[in-house]
Every structure is written in structure tokens, then in C-alpha cells.
Amino acid sequence: MEENALNIYTDGSSYQTPRKGGMGIIYIYVDSLGNEFKKEFPVGGYKGATNNQMELNACIIALKNIPEYGEDKRYKHIYIFTDSQYVVKNYSNAMFTWPMKKWTKKGGAPVLNAELWKELIKIVKHLRMKVEVRKVKGHSIDQYNKRVDKLAKESAKMADKKPLIQTKLRKKISKEKTKIGSVEMKGQRIQIRIIGSEHLKTQSTFRYPYEVISKASPYYGCVDFLCTDQNVNPGHSYYVKLNTEKENPGIEKVFKELIK
């Protein structure tokens, strides 16, 4: 634990049925005499949230609500401790790389949760001090990591806030689980059924979960994601041509909508 710095433990949690998520936040401040001050910050959960959204939003809320001792000018650093590989791995990308590439990744795929990443970076820059994200082992023996994990689960169980990102979902027909990359992009013509949609505001495009309904296809029953500006709707089926971009799967052309 760093002295004369604000140490923040954060965690996110989510449940699938129904989908909802929550967050846990603990502030720890250690002064120059070694005195430790701890404060848990209760926060409500969100309906329709993913685990990554909650991990990220926990950091945002934590920095927005720094307690009084967090304004002590004796320290110049804030350390966020999280077991989220998603946050740790992409914090630097969000700070320096993605804004320069219009919030797209290598290969052209849109950065997910871009609005949340942009909000986090805006807050960090406004604080005008070093904010460092440090990885802790998930479910470790660290007392604060264990405690913040429990707080996140409690928050998720009581989720009553509206989703952070609006999505439309339909019940899928396939019994397969959703798996990113399960459908190879080979420029093939294929029949698919759209089972949801998410508007990616920053990139002005849509992301769709879909299932393959072509019985002759080796990917029959697979459930995957793609992005496209083509006019498709959740709950509808289409005969389409996929692109050949492994890193940015999408629809190259919609031939027709399939009538039930």
C-alpha cells in the first residue's frame, strides 16, 4: 500500500439470467505516520450490464467520488487496484492509442464500451495527477480484493439502474453458447438470424449477435458477433455475404430478408 497516495480497490461483477451487474469500491489512504484510513463506497447495480462494463464503470465512479482525504495535496498519485485484465490491459490504449485511431482496434474493429473509456480518460486528465492501474490476482488472499469482490456481488444482486448501454435482444434458436470467432470470415454466402443489436455511438455503427441458420454450413448453430451498417433487425433472418476480415467481422452485402 503506497503512503501519501490514494489507493483504490475496485471490482465488477455480473450475472447472466437475468443479466445484471454491480461494483465494489474501497478507498485506502496511508499517511506518512503509517496510519491507515479505509472507506467503503456503496453503489447500486445496473440492469443488462456486462462484467467488463462493471469493471470499467467501477473505476469511473471511484474517481468521481474521491473522499475528503483524497483531496489532500500531500499526495500526487492515485493507484487503482483491480483484478480485471480488461481494464489493466487497455488503460494505456484508451489513454494514448485508441483516440488517435478514432476508437478502432488493429484491423479496424470498433472499440467496445468506447463511451465509458472516454469518460474514464476525461476524469483522469481532469484530476491532473498520476493515476496508475495495478493488477491484483483475482480471488487472491488480499483482504481488500476479497472484500471488494463481495461488495460487487452484493451490488449486482440489487441492480435497479437502467443499462449503461442500450441493447436489443431476442431469444436465440441455437442451443450453442455465444463464442466470438466461432464463425470464420471467408466471404461466404450464408443465412443468419440477428438476435440482438447494440449501437456503437462513438464509431457510428451497430454490433449484432447472430446465429447461423444455414443447415449446410459447417458453422450451423454457431452464435457470434459482427458489425455492419447494413439494414438488419433483431429477430429477422437474412441471406448475406460475410466479409473476409478476421479482426473485423461484418456483412459485405445483404441479398434478401428470409420470410418465415
PyMOL commands that set and color helices and strands:
alter all, ss='L'
color gray80, all
select helices_A, chain A and resi 51-64+68-71+85-101+114-127+143-157
alter helices_A, ss='H'
color red, helices_A
select strands_A, chain A and resi 6-16+19-30+36-40+46-47+77-82+130-135+167-169+189-194+196-200+205-212+223-228+237-242+251-258
alter strands_A, ss='S'
color yellow, strands_A
deselect
rebuild
show_as cartoon
